[in-house]
Amino acid sequence: MKHIFVTLGLLGSAALAQAQMTPLGAWNSIDDATQKPKALIRISANASGGLSGVVEKALDPRPNTEPNCDKCTDDRKGKPKIGMEIIRGGKKVDGKDVWEEGKILDPDNGTDYRLRLTPIDGGKKLEVRGYVGTPLLGRTQTWVRAE
């Protein structure tokens, strides 16, 4: 009987660890310049099976920061950055803990980039790669799980 409980405990722990290897959840984006949390982003699955990432709140409010995305060129132009969907699409790559084929918006400059999301460190962190054309032409940020 003791072995059954130990086995069930180990299986439960493994399932919990595996469940965390996903971009779904709340994340603190990190400012490139200060290396401090910048915003809380919540990533969820949308109705079409892709991802949606929404800015829930600013964590590093700066008085000189524009609150709206005036540099955006699509339906988000002039809209508040808080509540804005900055991640659209993205599907899991078969057999890997990687999500691709989505877009990520940088609301500070209005640019939409292709997206690759890779959970790392047991799902405690998320590598967010935004790029133009090929993944070699871009940059990676590491976000920290907030939940």
C-alpha positions in Angstrom: 0.0 0.0 0.0 2.9 2.4 0.8 4.3 1.8 -2.6 1.0 2.8 -4.3 0.9 6.1 -2.5 4.6 6.9 -3.3 3.9 6.0 -7.0 0.8 8.1 -7.1 2.7 11.0 -5.5 5.5 10.8 -8.1 3.0 10.6 -10.9 1.1 13.6 -9.6 4.4 15.6 -9.3 5.4 14.7 -12.8 2.0 15.7 -14.2 2.2 19.0 -12.3 5.7 19.7 -13.7 4.6 18.8 -17.2 1.6 21.0 -16.9 3.9 24.0 -16.2 5.8 23.5 -19.5 3.3 25.7 -21.3 3.1 29.4 -22.1 -0.4 29.6 -20.6 -0.6 31.7 -17.4 0.5 35.0 -16.1 4.0 36.3 -16.8 6.1 39.3 -15.8 7.8 40.7 -18.8 11.2 42.1 -18.1 12.5 45.5 -19.2 15.6 45.2 -21.4 17.3 48.3 -19.9 16.5 48.0 -16.2 16.1 44.2 -16.0 13.1 44.8 -13.7 9.5 43.6 -14.3 7.7 45.9 -16.8 4.2 44.4 -17.2 2.0 41.5 -16.3 1.0 39.6 -19.4 -1.7 36.8 -19.3 -1.4 34.2 -22.0 -4.5 32.0 -22.6 -5.8 29.7 -25.3 -8.3 31.4 -27.7 -11.3 29.9 -29.4 -9.4 28.9 -32.6 -6.8 26.9 -30.5 -4.1 29.6 -30.8 -2.7 31.8 -28.1 -3.8 35.2 -26.9 -1.6 37.4 -24.6 -3.1 40.4 -22.9 -1.3 43.2 -20.9 -3.1 43.1 -17.5 -1.2 45.8 -15.8 2.0 47.9 -15.8 4.6 46.9 -13.2 7.0 49.7 -13.9 4.8 52.8 -14.6 6.8 55.6 -16.0 5.3 59.1 -16.1 6.7 59.8 -19.6 5.4 56.5 -21.1 2.6 56.9 -23.6 -0.4 55.0 -22.2 -1.8 54.3 -25.7 -0.4 52.5 -28.7 -0.2 55.5 -31.0 2.5 53.8 -33.2 0.4 50.7 -33.9 -0.8 50.4 -37.5 -3.7 47.9 -37.1 -6.9 47.7 -35.1 -4.9 48.5 -31.9 -3.9 52.0 -33.0 -4.7 54.6 -30.3 -5.9 52.0 -27.9 -4.7 51.7 -24.3 -1.7 49.4 -23.8 -3.3 48.1 -20.6 -5.8 45.5 -21.7 -4.2 45.2 -25.2 -3.8 41.9 -26.9 -0.1 41.8 -27.8 0.2 38.1 -28.6 -2.0 36.6 -31.3 -1.8 33.1 -32.5 0.9 30.5 -31.9 0.5 26.8 -31.9 2.6 24.0 -30.2 5.2 22.4 -32.4 4.6 18.6 -32.5 6.8 16.8 -30.0 8.4 19.9 -28.5 7.6 22.4 -25.7 7.8 25.3 -28.3 4.9 27.4 -29.7 5.3 29.2 -33.1 3.3 30.7 -35.9 2.1 33.6 -33.8 2.7 37.3 -33.7 3.8 39.6 -30.8 3.4 43.3 -30.8 5.8 45.7 -29.2 3.4 48.5 -28.1 6.2 50.9 -27.5 7.2 51.0 -31.2 4.0 49.6 -32.8 5.9 46.8 -34.5 4.5 43.3 -35.0 7.0 40.4 -34.9 6.8 36.7 -35.6 6.8 34.8 -32.4 8.4 31.8 -30.7 7.6 30.8 -27.1 9.7 28.3 -25.2 9.1 27.4 -21.5 12.4 26.9 -19.7 13.5 26.2 -16.1 10.7 23.7 -15.5 8.1 26.2 -16.8 9.2 29.0 -14.3 10.5 31.1 -17.2 9.5 31.7 -20.8 11.8 32.6 -23.6 9.9 35.0 -25.9 11.6 35.4 -29.3 10.3 38.1 -31.6 11.8 38.2 -35.1 11.4 39.4 -38.6 11.8 36.8 -41.4 14.0 34.2 -39.8 14.5 33.5 -36.0 18.1 34.6 -36.5 17.0 38.2 -37.0 15.4 39.1 -33.7 15.8 39.2 -30.0 14.8 37.1 -27.0 13.4 38.2 -23.7 13.0 35.9 -20.7 9.8 36.4 -18.9 9.2 35.1 -15.3 6.0 33.2 -14.3 3.9 35.3 -12.0 1.7 32.5 -10.7 
